[in-house]
Amino acid sequence: MASYRNDRINEEIRKELSDIIRNDLKDPRVNAMVSIINVNVTKDLRYAKVYVSIFGKDEEKESTLTALKNSSGFLRRELGNRINLRYTPQILIELDESIEHGMHIEQLLHKIKGE
């Protein structure tokens, strides 16, 4: 039963953080498209590891990731205002490159298929 509750919390945090980043974050360094892939909250609700995928050039990715990491306090405060939990988790932002890796594998398979 606790796993089900944890899954619901993960999904709710993912939705709210997506909305906060899209609508409320006014950092000019966030100019690439940001997508939250997954959120993992620890069982004690102290930490939330947020996996983001950033679409853009390499310079845009780096500046956007830096801006997101620097704005984690703002994201935490806004999340605390929107979600009523015992503890508002500290947000740890990680870059998820699984989509780019999948696209690379697909290109390799098309290249092999063409030969």
N, C-alpha and C positions, 0 to 999 in steps of 0.2 A: 504494500500500500504506500509506503514512503517513496518508492521509486516513481509511482504514478504522480504523486504530489510534486516531486522534484522535476519531472518532465513538464508538468503544467507551469511551474515557476520558470523553467528554462525558456519555454515558448513565450510566456508573457513578457519576460525581460527582453527577449529577442524582438518582439513586436514593438515594445515601447522604445527601445534603443534605436531601432530603425526609424521610428517616427521622430525622435529627438534629433538624430543626426540629419535627417532630411529637412525638417522644418525649423528647428530651433538653434542649431549650431551655426553661428555666424562667422566662423573662422575663414578668412580668405584663402588659406592654404588648402582647404578641402575643396578642390575643384574637380576632382575625378569622381567617377561613379563608385559609391561605396555600397557594398551589399554585406549584410551580416549573415554568415553561413550557419553558425551554430553558437550556442551559449551553453557552458557547463558551469553550474553552480555547485559549490561544495555542500555537503550535507548540513553543515552548521550555518549555512547562508552567509558566510563571511567574505567569500571571494567568488567572483564570476569571471571565468575566462571566456572572452568574446573573440570568436574567429571571424575575421572580416576578409572579404575579397575586394580588391581595388582594381578597377578597370581604367587603364590609362597608360601613359608613357612611364618609363622608369623613374624620371625625375618627379613626375606627379605622384607616383606611388609612394616614393620616399617622403615627400613633403606631406602628403595626406596622412600617412601612417604616423609621422611625427606629430602632426596636429591632433590626431585622434588620441594618441597617448598623452599629450599635454593637456587635453581637455577632459581627461577621465574624471577629474573632480567635479566638473560641471555636469558631466553625464550622470555621475552618481547622485548628485543633488537633485537633478531633474527626475531621475528614476525614483528616488525616495519620495518626491512629491506626488508621483503618479501611482506608485504601487505601495500598498500597505503591508509591509513585512516587519517582522520583529527586528531584523537587522537589514540595513541596505548594504548589499555586497560591494566590496571594493572591486573595481573593474580593471581587469588585466586584458589588454588588447593584443592579439596575436594575428599575424598575417597568414591567411590560408591560401596556398597556391595550388590547391588540388584541381581547380578548374583549368588553370594554365597547363598543369601537368597532363591532364586528360586530353586537352587540345593537342599537345605535343605528341602524345602517344597516337592519337587519331591521325595526325599528319604522317607519322612514321608508317602506320598501317596502310594508309593510302599510297604512300611512296612504294612500299613493298608490293602492294596489289597492282600498281601500275607497271612494275618491272616484269 
